Amino acid sequence: MPRLAANLTMLFNEVPFLDRFEAAAKAGFRAVEFLFPYEYKVEELRARLDGNGLKLVLHNLPPGDWGKGERGIASHPERAAEFRDGIGRAIDYASALGAPQLNCLAGITPKDIAAETLRATLVDNLRYAAGRLHGAGIRLLIEPINTYDIPGFYLNRTAQALDLIAAVGSENLYLQYDIYHAQRMEGELANTIKANLGRIAHMQLADNPGRNEPGSGEINYRFLFGWLDSIGYDGWIGCEYRPKTSTEAGLGWRAAHGIA
């Protein structure tokens, strides 16, 4: 049976962020993830986790200026120092909150920079981050994201991510496989997951089209959940979807897919 984590950036957004921890616990989740913790005090977040019996399974490295549309800076040559400065801050939060892994957003491809330079920058930054995180006992993840939702995103296919992992050459760099993004860019979900199971440390889900809850679109999640059990995936799956109505109203998908 899959281990599901509520993505608090997307779910329970009917209530203020810090109240979403309690809402997730009441809805039966035992773990959560979210995009970024940095606007909150560590003590606030730790209290919400502990007070609701929740485990934090993932958050992201600092992404640059999210409010201005930046979606990561790891591939931006002129931002390398800023990227590396953010690693320490991310480690401080993850260590204090018990998060075992951090995701790195590669970013939207900057203009007028040679492809070789972009790739070399990303490889160097990932190698640096993987080493720093290894020293803190935290895994580093990279995530392909579809270019329909985020036009121009640099890392958008599984094969590209695996090529970067090989180039970095660190045992502490893994793939975050988002089923929704993968479906939009390449499909072939079951076989891709099986072929790369050893490098997949975390997964996320949403249906397509619409990025809504499982059962609302074309992806056969009942099959995929059984498939993941059969091939031995034992990581968390983050529920990173947009509820079609309210979060609570849509949670019946779990029982409908055989999840208690």
C-alpha positions as CSV (number, residue, x, y, z in Angstrom):
1,M,0.0,0.0,0.0
2,P,1.5,3.4,-0.9
3,R,2.6,5.8,1.8
4,L,0.9,9.1,1.1
5,A,2.1,12.5,2.2
6,A,-0.1,15.6,2.0
7,N,1.4,18.4,0.0
8,L,0.5,21.4,2.1
9,T,1.2,23.9,-0.6
10,M,-1.6,22.4,-2.7
11,L,-3.9,20.7,-0.2
12,F,-6.1,22.2,2.5
13,N,-5.6,25.7,1.0
14,E,-9.0,26.6,2.4
15,V,-7.2,27.3,5.7
16,P,-4.0,29.3,6.6
17,F,-0.8,27.4,6.0
18,L,0.1,26.7,9.6
19,D,-3.4,25.3,10.2
20,R,-3.0,22.8,7.3
21,F,-0.9,20.5,9.5
22,E,-3.8,19.8,11.8
23,A,-6.2,19.5,8.8
24,A,-3.9,16.9,7.2
25,A,-3.6,14.9,10.4
26,K,-7.4,14.9,10.9
27,A,-7.8,13.7,7.3
28,G,-5.6,10.7,8.1
29,F,-2.3,11.7,6.7
30,R,0.8,10.8,8.7
31,A,3.3,12.7,6.7
32,V,3.5,16.0,4.8
33,E,5.6,17.9,2.3
34,F,5.5,21.5,1.0
35,L,7.5,23.7,-1.3
36,F,9.3,26.0,1.0
37,P,9.6,26.6,4.8
38,Y,11.7,29.7,4.7
39,E,9.1,32.4,5.5
40,Y,8.3,30.6,8.8
41,K,10.3,30.1,11.9
42,V,11.7,26.6,12.4
43,E,10.1,26.5,15.9
44,E,6.6,27.2,14.4
45,L,6.9,24.4,11.9
46,R,8.4,22.0,14.4
47,A,5.6,22.6,16.8
48,R,2.9,22.0,14.1
49,L,4.6,18.7,13.1
50,D,5.0,17.4,16.6
51,G,1.6,18.6,17.8
52,N,-0.1,16.7,15.0
53,G,2.1,13.6,15.0
54,L,3.4,14.3,11.4
55,K,6.6,13.6,9.6
56,L,8.0,16.0,7.1
57,V,9.3,14.0,4.1
58,L,10.4,16.8,1.7
59,H,10.8,20.4,0.9
60,N,12.8,22.3,-1.7
61,L,16.0,24.3,-1.8
62,P,15.6,28.1,-2.0
63,P,14.3,28.8,-5.5
64,G,15.4,32.4,-6.1
65,D,12.5,35.0,-6.2
66,W,9.4,32.8,-6.4
67,G,7.1,35.8,-6.3
68,K,8.7,37.3,-9.4
69,G,8.4,34.0,-11.3
70,E,11.7,32.3,-10.7
71,R,11.4,28.6,-10.4
72,G,14.9,27.7,-9.2
73,I,18.4,29.0,-10.0
74,A,20.6,25.9,-10.1
75,S,21.2,26.2,-13.9
76,H,21.9,30.0,-13.9
77,P,25.6,30.7,-14.2
78,E,25.4,34.2,-12.7
79,R,23.5,32.9,-9.7
80,A,25.9,30.2,-8.6
81,A,27.0,32.0,-5.4
82,E,23.4,32.7,-4.4
83,F,22.5,29.0,-5.0
84,R,25.4,27.8,-2.9
85,D,24.6,30.3,-0.1
86,G,21.1,28.8,0.1
87,I,22.3,25.3,0.7
88,G,23.3,26.0,4.3
89,R,19.9,27.6,5.0
90,A,18.1,24.6,3.5
91,I,20.2,22.2,5.6
92,D,19.4,24.1,8.8
93,Y,15.7,23.9,8.2
94,A,15.7,20.2,7.0
95,S,17.8,19.1,9.9
96,A,15.7,20.9,12.5
97,L,12.4,19.6,10.9
98,G,13.7,16.1,10.4
99,A,13.3,16.2,6.6
100,P,15.4,13.3,5.1
101,Q,15.6,14.8,1.6
102,L,15.6,18.1,-0.3
103,N,14.5,18.8,-3.9
104,C,16.5,21.1,-6.2
105,L,14.5,23.0,-8.8
106,A,16.7,23.5,-11.9
107,G,14.9,26.6,-13.0
108,I,13.6,28.2,-16.2
109,T,16.3,28.2,-18.9
110,P,18.0,31.6,-19.0
111,K,18.3,33.3,-22.4
112,D,21.4,33.9,-24.4
113,I,23.6,31.4,-22.6
114,A,25.2,28.4,-24.3
115,A,23.7,25.0,-23.6
116,E,27.0,23.7,-22.5
117,T,27.4,26.4,-20.0
118,L,23.9,25.8,-18.5
119,R,24.5,22.1,-18.2
120,A,28.0,22.6,-16.7
121,T,26.6,25.1,-14.1
122,L,23.9,22.7,-13.1
123,V,26.2,19.7,-12.8
124,D,28.7,21.8,-10.7
125,N,25.9,23.1,-8.4
126,L,24.4,19.7,-7.9
127,R,27.8,18.1,-7.1
128,Y,28.3,20.8,-4.5
129,A,24.9,20.5,-3.0
130,A,25.0,16.7,-3.0
131,G,28.3,16.8,-1.1
132,R,27.0,19.4,1.5
133,L,23.8,17.4,2.0
134,H,25.6,14.1,2.4
135,G,27.6,15.6,5.2
136,A,24.3,16.5,6.9
137,G,22.7,13.0,6.3
138,I,20.2,14.4,3.8
139,R,19.4,13.2,0.3
140,L,19.4,15.5,-2.7
141,L,16.7,15.1,-5.4
142,I,16.2,16.6,-8.8
143,E,12.7,16.8,-10.5
144,P,11.8,17.0,-14.2
145,I,8.9,19.4,-14.6
146,N,6.6,19.6,-17.6
147,T,7.0,22.6,-19.9
148,Y,3.3,23.2,-20.3
149,D,2.9,24.2,-16.6
150,I,6.3,26.0,-16.5
151,P,7.3,27.0,-20.0
152,G,11.0,26.8,-20.5
153,F,11.8,24.8,-17.4
154,Y,15.3,23.4,-18.0
155,L,14.9,19.9,-16.6
156,N,11.8,18.3,-18.1
157,R,12.4,14.6,-18.9
158,T,13.5,11.5,-17.0
159,A,16.4,10.7,-19.3
160,Q,17.8,14.2,-18.9
161,A,17.6,13.8,-15.1
162,L,19.4,10.5,-15.2
163,D,22.1,11.9,-17.5
164,L,22.7,14.7,-15.0
165,I,22.8,12.2,-12.1
166,A,25.5,10.2,-14.0
167,A,27.5,13.4,-14.8
168,V,27.4,14.6,-11.2
169,G,28.7,11.2,-10.1
170,S,27.4,11.3,-6.5
171,E,25.7,8.5,-4.7
172,N,23.7,11.2,-2.8
173,L,21.7,12.5,-5.9
174,Y,18.4,10.9,-6.7
175,L,15.4,11.3,-8.9
176,Q,12.1,12.8,-7.7
177,Y,9.5,11.2,-10.1
178,D,6.4,13.3,-10.4
179,I,3.8,11.1,-12.2
180,Y,1.8,14.1,-13.4
181,H,4.8,15.8,-15.0
182,A,6.1,12.6,-16.5
183,Q,2.7,11.8,-18.0
184,R,2.6,15.2,-19.7
185,M,6.1,15.0,-21.1
186,E,6.7,11.3,-21.9
187,G,4.1,8.8,-20.6
188,E,5.4,5.2,-20.3
189,L,5.0,5.5,-16.6
190,A,5.1,2.0,-15.3
191,N,8.1,0.8,-17.2
192,T,10.0,4.0,-16.6
193,I,9.5,3.7,-12.9
194,K,10.5,0.1,-12.8
195,A,13.6,0.7,-14.9
196,N,14.8,3.5,-12.6
197,L,13.6,2.3,-9.3
198,G,17.0,2.3,-7.7
199,R,17.4,6.1,-8.3
200,I,13.9,7.2,-7.4
201,A,13.8,8.4,-3.8
202,H,10.5,10.2,-3.9
203,M,7.3,10.4,-6.0
204,Q,4.4,12.8,-6.4
205,L,1.0,12.4,-8.0
206,A,-1.8,14.3,-9.7
207,D,-4.1,13.3,-12.5
208,N,-4.2,14.7,-16.0
209,P,-5.7,16.8,-17.4
210,G,-6.2,19.5,-14.7
211,R,-3.7,18.4,-12.1
212,N,-6.6,17.3,-9.9
213,E,-6.9,14.3,-7.6
214,P,-6.5,10.7,-8.8
215,G,-9.6,9.3,-10.6
216,S,-10.4,12.7,-12.2
217,G,-8.4,12.0,-15.4
218,E,-6.6,9.6,-17.7
219,I,-4.0,8.1,-15.4
220,N,-4.8,4.6,-14.1
221,Y,-3.8,5.1,-10.5
222,R,-5.4,1.9,-9.2
223,F,-3.0,0.0,-11.6
224,L,0.0,2.2,-10.7
225,F,-0.4,1.7,-6.9
226,G,-0.5,-2.0,-7.4
227,W,2.4,-1.8,-9.7
228,L,4.5,0.1,-7.2
229,D,3.8,-2.5,-4.5
230,S,4.7,-5.3,-6.9
231,I,8.1,-3.8,-7.8
232,G,9.0,-2.9,-4.2
233,Y,8.8,0.9,-4.2
234,D,8.9,1.8,-0.5
235,G,9.3,5.6,-0.6
236,W,6.7,8.3,0.0
237,I,4.3,9.6,-2.6
238,G,3.4,13.3,-2.2
239,C,-0.2,14.3,-3.0
240,E,0.7,17.4,-5.0
241,Y,-2.6,18.0,-6.8
242,R,-5.2,20.8,-7.1
243,P,-8.5,19.7,-5.5
244,K,-11.4,20.0,-8.0
245,T,-13.5,21.5,-5.2
246,S,-12.3,21.4,-1.6
247,T,-9.6,19.1,-0.3
248,E,-12.0,17.3,2.1
249,A,-14.6,16.7,-0.6
250,G,-12.0,15.2,-2.9
251,L,-10.3,12.8,-0.5
252,G,-12.7,9.9,-1.3
253,W,-10.2,9.0,-4.1
254,R,-8.1,7.2,-1.5
255,A,-10.8,4.6,-0.6
256,A,-11.8,4.4,-4.3
257,H,-8.3,3.3,-5.1
258,G,-8.0,0.8,-2.3
259,I,-6.1,3.0,0.2
260,A,-7.3,2.9,3.8
